[in-house]
Amino acid sequence: MQKNDEIILKITDITNEGSGVGKYEGMAVFTPQTAVGDTAKVKILKVKKTYAYGKVLELITPSPDRTTPDCEVSGKCGGCVFRHIDYKAEAKLKEDKVYQAIKRIGGVDLKPSPIIIPDNTCRYRNKAEYPLNSDGKVGFYAFHSHRVIPCSNCLLQPEIFKNIAEETENWIKENRISIYNETAHKGLLRHLYIRIAEATNEIMVTLVINGTAIAHSDKLIDSLKSVCGDSLKSVQINFNTDNTNVILGKKCKTIYGEDYITDILCGIKVRLSPLSFYQVNRDMAEKLYKKAREYACPQNKNILDLYCGAGTIGLSMAKEAKSIIGVEIIPEAIEDAKFNAKQNNIENARFICGDAAASAEILKNEGISADVIIVDPPRKGCEASLINSITNDFSPERVIYVSCDPATLARDIAIFNANGYILKEYTPVDLFPRTSHVETVALLIRTNQKI
Ligand code: SAH
């Protein structure tokens, strides 16, 4: 196979990133924007030793899962890799992707409980961080690129975000606001960042800037008030002068309203700053936490909530639990967690700022015991030393593992297994419909049989 070859390819699988794959002369050919069951004429763009990349020239037989994308930047923007297939098929793919990872990487052949899916696959996000193109138009990055595809009306975002984005674009134009250029590391406005607390309808707008101030912000605030009305609760500037692709800098300044907005999640009031971690799909986060609680059986238990963010999972179980100890590495998130405990009159929760593995060691030395341990790590999963400490030092009856990456979840389950914890049950939860991401919650229980 060579570059520029045109081949007929049958798509038989989907990668973790949502790209279709077919086999041709023993080689895997990755072809974005295809669906399992498609037969297509594909042009080869790049050839490696055992695989190649292609793009569709013509669909010969479309997959029965196909549907017409309802978004004008579908296929260009890197976000919704599944907008061209039926949602039911997407959910099935995601469920299977989790099962395959647990089987192949984790070495456990256990079928998942049915994937939990949303009522609504559109406009479910409560947060947008739009980069801007050189014309001051907001948008999203193309797949595997930092090229901005202009789009103010993303179908994953609430409708009000479109109005805010368009007002901001007008303000940029009228006031000739300079736009940040990543390559040159020059220009001022880097991102438009919007958050909404759905339960209260409070909106927070943050301008991320490469500088110390932004002119004419008073005019922007006036137009934002006109589109959001009383819902506009906070306008902030976030300072990020680093030459980095990390979106937010560490400092913020409020230029209108409050420093925080407040949402309600599983009955818990949650304060959000621009820097707080918060699940982007509130409805589905509630379903995820509900499942985590069902697995945890928190009644009268001592619970450790590792990687706790603003404390939301632990706090949602605090009323029934005996005690909650949350551990999180970001100091601001721990401040949020402490505040959240207080504003919900929760007195049996304590929060510690530190690395999960190091803090587990400290807690053990303090003589703390745990009946249930919840872990909710970032994509890279847990460190093996933390898993060993959980199983050997704390030996809780149950471990609840909340994961945003099935591959690292599966890898970690294998370690838990070797340490005498078996995977009892697990449930994929689709927090991110139309995108390649899927969340999973797993219940591991102690068996005292080490391998
Ligand atoms: N459980 C929370 C947050 C989950 S996101 C919720 O449901 O909202 C994962 C969290 O792990 C982030 O808040 C991140 O800051 C934190 N984190 C990342 N590395 C960590 C580490 N080594 N030790 C402790 N926390 C860490």
Residues whose N, C-alpha, C, O or C-beta is under 5 A from the ligand:
A	BS01	SAH	F277 Y278 Q279 Y307 C308 G309 T312 I313 V327 E328 I329 I330 G354 D355 A356 D376 P377 P378
